[in-house]
Amino acid sequence: METYEAILTRRSVPKVGENRPPQDQIVRLLEAGVRAPTHHLTQPWRFVVLTGDARKELGDAWAAAEIRVQGKDPESVRGKPLRAPVIITVIAHPKSHLPKVVDIEEHHAIGALMQNILLAAHSEGLGAMIRTGKAGEFEEVRQLLGVSNDEYIAGFIYVGYPLEDDDRAPTRRTPVEDITEWRGWG
């Protein structure tokens, strides 16, 4: 698949099958991710890749946090990490404390890394979707994943093989003509 085609046809795939992609394929996704532009080569990221029972541990930590916050056990939370056979946890470690490093550039680099992973997954025939939300902020989840105080969970990228009947088109986008102002083009 050519790059332009991958960009135009990529979409989030919320439901994937149970078969786990091989580890070397996940490594290729990570290798594509780290090719993202990173100002001053800070590479403000690291990964925790979960599969098998590690996903259940994530669900248990998430549920423990919900119990602490809400006082009840939301059983549905435990199953959320089981929605895909692989979860790539992108842990951001911005280096904005260094000279010349701008905080927003670190965040842009992390976003570009995640997009590269999504595009690589799509080009390899995998389904993927970024999931974020309060789970990444819970201390129980952060502790399980070894997230330090100067890091944050940028996203959980769920990865697997798309279901055979999942042939939905990419979501609509506002036409470029509606959101672009051209200046100096004559």
N, C-alpha and C positions, 0 to 999 in steps of 0.2 A: 504494500500500500504506500503510495506516495505521501509525503508530508502534508501537502495542501488538502488532499482528499481526507487524510486522517483528521485534520483540524475541522473540516466542514462536516464530517459524518460522526465524530465522536459525540457520545451522549452518556449520561449517567445511567448505569444499569443497576437498579435497586435489588433485583432478584437474580441470583445465580445458582447453579447446581452445587451439589455436595462434593464433587470431585475436586481434589486439590491440585492446582498447577504445580509442576516440579520446582524445586528450590532454584535450579539454575535459571529458570524463566523469571522468577521473582528477582533474582540477582540482576538480570538484564533490565528489568524495570527500574531498579535502584540505580544502576549505572546510567540509564537515560536521565533519571532525576537529577543526579549530581552534576550533569552537564549544564544545568541551568546557569544563567548569568549570576555572578555573585561579585558585587563590588569589592574591590581590594582582596579578592579571593578569600573572604572570611569563611565561606561555606558554613553558614549558621544553622546546621541541621545534624540530626542523627536519627536512627531508626530503631524501633523495636518491632520485629515481625512476629505475629502471633498466628498459631495454627493449633489444631488438636485441642487438648485440654487447657492450653494457655488462654484460649478464647473463653472457656468456662470460668477461669480465674478472673478474667476481666469482668465478666457478667456478675460474678459474686462480689467483687469490689464495688462495682457500680451499684448493685442492689444494697450493699451495706451502707453506702453513702446516702442513698435514697431513704433508707430506714432512719438513719441519723437525722436527716433534714426534715423528712415528712412524718416520721414516726410510724410508718407502715412499710410492708414489704411489697413493692411493686413487682410481682413475679414476671411480668412481661419484660422488664429490664434485663433480667438474667439471660433471656434468649436473644437479645439484640446482637451480641457479638457472634452468634451462631448463624447469622444471615449469610455469611460467606465463609469459605474454607480458609481464607488467608486475610489477615488484617495487617496492613503496613501502618504502623503508628509513626507519624512524622513529628519528631520532637524538635522544636525550634530553640536554638541557642544563639540569640542575637549578640553580636560583638560590638554594639554601639558604644561601649565604654572605651574602645580603642580610638586613637587619633584618626581623624578624617572619615570615620565610619558613621554614616547617617542611619538612624533607626529605621526610617521608612524604606530605605534601600534593602535593609536586611529582610523586612517583611515581604517586599516585592520578590526577592530572591527565593524565599520559601514558597511563595505562591507559584512562581515559575517552576520550581522543582516539582510541586504537586501536579501541575499541568503536564509536565514532561512525563511523569509516571502514568497519568491517565492516557495520554496519547500513545505511549509505548504499549500499554495494556491493550488499547484498542487495535493498534497495528498488529499485535500478536494474537488477535482473536479472542482476547479475554474481555470480560465485563468488569467494570470498576466504578466505584462511586465514593466520593469524599463525604464523610459524615463528621460533623462537629457537634458542638453543643455543650451542655453543662457537664457531661460525663468527663470531659477532659480537664475540668476545673476542680473536680472532687479530689480531696486529699487522699482518699482511699485508692483511687485510680492512679493518681500521680505517684504514690508510694509504691504500688505494685509495679509500675513501669520504670521506677527509678528516676523520676523527673525532679531535678533540683530546683531550688528557689529562683535561679536565674534562667530557667527554661520554661517553656509552655508547650502544651500539645496543640500543634497547628491543625491536625486533622487525623482521622482514622480513614485510611483508604481500604475499602472492602474490595477484594479481588477474587474472581472465580470465573468459571466458564458460563457464558450466557445460556439461559434456557432455550431450547430449540424453538419454542413458539414466541420468543421475544424478538419481534421484528418491527418494533415501534420506530418511527422516524425521529430524528433529532428534534428537540424542542424548538419552537419558534423563537426568533430573535427580531428585534426592531430592525427594519431595513436601514442599512448604512446611510442611505440618502436622507433619512429622517433625523439623523443625529450628527451629521457632519456639516461643518462650515468650511468652505474652501476659500482661502485667502491668497492672493497673489498668483492665481493660476490663469489670469487673463480673461 
